[in-house]
Amino acid sequence: MTGARLRLLAWLVSLAGFLAACTPTVGLQEQVSAPATPAAAAEAPPSGAASAPAGTAAAAPPAPIEAATPAAPLPTPLPTQVPAPVAAPQPFALNLYREGDFVPQYTFDWCVAASIQMAHNLIDDTGGGTWADSGQQGELWEMARARSSDSFNGANPFGWAQVLTASGMGPYGVVSIPDYQEALRTAARAIAETGRPVGLVMWSGRHAWVMSGFESVGDPREFPEFSVTGVHVLDPLYPYGSGQWGPSPAPNALLAPEQLATQFVVREPRRWSSGLPVGYLLVLPQAG
């Protein structure tokens, strides 16, 4: 019996081992080793990619980083233009007079003729000779009177201007300016621009002086609003003067505008008919 039991027991043990080897094992190992279906294989992430946790949407792949485009350089600001300071007018002086230019009038009527002679002397710097002869002065007087027309049978500013022009010193013209300061500026500007003297019609149209130069604040050629501070004059009646209008200034005297205004006054219209408006009369040099 003992040997038969041992053989039976050995047989049972062998049978149990066989049966254990044939029983299928269901678990995590079986799921991992199971072959994937075609649909699952299509959705499976590539090898090495992490799977999204269950219940959450898969994150979109990051957009590719584009190369940064360099910004255009900002324009360099232009330097601020600072306006140049305007120069202030400075004292200015111009005088055509030279020793020997003055000529007296040889009669009490010949002031225009003497002024023509002085104008020639102020303009002529060639050494051609001074005009001072009394005979010549008489001729110039007759020339001016022939070109004038007034009730006194004398020489008026128009005849004066025409003889200056005919004698090679022109052109000259007659102007009437209503404002005194503007008349002085007009005369000074003409001297500065032409280099020729100006005739002043004095004593309300009864007498003739020559303006040979001036002093001012500002050069008339640079500052339109310059101011005249002094006037150089030649009175051919010197040294006699007038009991009504005052003494004659010395040749080349520098008069303040207030001093000149005592004898340089507005022309009296009834003296002669000129066709010009009432004002301060100038025998003015003009551009050639």
Order of alpha helices (4+ residues) and beta strands (2+ residues): alpha-alpha-alpha-beta-alpha-alpha-alpha-beta-alpha-beta-beta-beta-beta-alpha-beta
